[in-house]
Amino acid sequence: MNKSNGAIIYKGPSQIDGKNIVVIVTGLNSKTANAKTGDMLQTWILLDDVSPMEAVKTGQDESICGDCKHRGQLIDGKWTKRTCYVTVWQAPRAVWEAYKRGSYPDMTGEAVIGLGMSRNVRLGAYGDPAAVPVSIWQDLTMFSDTTTGYTHQWQNKANAALKYLTMASADSVEEYKQAIKAGWRTFRVKKPSDLAMKGETVCPNTTIGLNCADCGACKGLKGSSPLKGSIVIDVHGSGAAAFA
């Protein structure tokens, strides 16, 4: 029996650029302290041999985040204007350092299916689920209660299977329309002054304080959802001021 609070569920090439990545699931034996998500298994998509801080600084986070706009911009050789809500020197750094210390058992293979049984699962607490073979997510969520997940790689037709597990991350009305046309449900980040589109519901966490585990809306097309349409939320997090 795994007594660790985390485990390795994938080690191998990124599906984005082939670099070596690792996926760690945490929350196996203790509830997450994340009040927004509620009690969910958290999955962390990380470069195998590059710390999250170094990856962001040098642009190597492309291996796990793809072309996500929230990574920022390369200006004069430096990555700036990062709008991602994830603070990489906190949880991602702690998980990566624990991994390098050998704190997590290797539970790749068939054992992944059992890890998600009767649990709520968050695909990509950090990193884009598209960086990982979709079979890993299918195994992990096969018998789970609910899931959340978001991908900026929805325009790549090779990632079509993810629409059953994740939401298409849209950063504009035009992207929202494109994703809907392609058969995705969407999760759109907007400026507070912008209005929601017809077919969008404002994230219930911001309106009534409902956490992700209890809400269950952001699981793509899989199963039934209390919210059939798409979700929209005002930009938030430490990088919100740089959002355009």
Disulfide bonds with the S-S distance in Angstrom:
none
